[in-house]
Amino acid sequence: MSETLLTIHDLFQYAAMIAVLAAIWEGFRGGLGPRVFDAAGWVLRIQLVLGIIVWLVNSGWNLGAVQGVIHPIAGVAAVGAAEIYTARGNRVTDGSGSRTKGMGFAIALALVIAAIGLAEVA
Ligand code: HEM
C-alpha cells in the first residue's frame, strides 16, 4: 500500500510539472483558458496530499533532513505560492490577474524542481 502511494507520488511529479508549465503559459501568454489555473492548482494539491500520506505512512520524521524535512517544505511552499498568487490574481480587477497567477506558478515551478531534486538525494 505505502509502496503504491509512493509510486503514485513519484509518477505525479510529471503531472505537476506539465500542469505548472501550462499555468505559467496561460499566465503570461494565454490561449489555453483560465481552467488551466484550476487544474494546476488541483494537481499540486493532490501531490501535496499524496506526499503527506507517504510521509505519515513512512514515518517521514525518520527519513532524514533532506527527504523527511526539506523536500516536504519545498513541496508545501510550492503549493502555498500557487494558492496565494492565484487568490491575489482573483482579487485584482484591472486585468492583470492572469499574470499574477502565472507569477505564482513560476515560483511553484522553481520549488517543484527543487522538491524533485531533493527527493532524488538519497
Ligand atoms: C508538490 C511537490 C512535490 C513533488 C514534485 C514531489 C516529488 C517527489 C518525488 C519525485 C519523490 C521520489 C520518489 C522516489 O524516490 O521513489 C518523492 C518522494 C517523497 N515525497 Fe514528495 N513531492 C512533493 C511534495 C511532497 C510533500 C509536500 C511531502 C510531505 C509532506 C512529500 C513527501 C515525500 C516523501 C515522504 C517521499 C519518500 C522519500 C523516501 O521514502 O524515499 N513530498 N516526492
Boltz pocket constraint, residues with backbone or C-beta under 6 A from the ligand:
constraints:
  - pocket:
      binder: B
      contacts: [[A, 6], [A, 9], [A, 10], [A, 12], [A, 13], [A, 16], [A, 44], [A, 47], [A, 48], [A, 50], [A, 51], [A, 52], [A, 54], [A, 55], [A, 58], [A, 60], [A, 63], [A, 67], [A, 68], [A, 71], [A, 72], [A, 73], [A, 74], [A, 75], [A, 76], [A, 78], [A, 79], [A, 111], [A, 112], [A, 115], [A, 116], [A, 119], [A, 120]]
      max_distance: 6.0
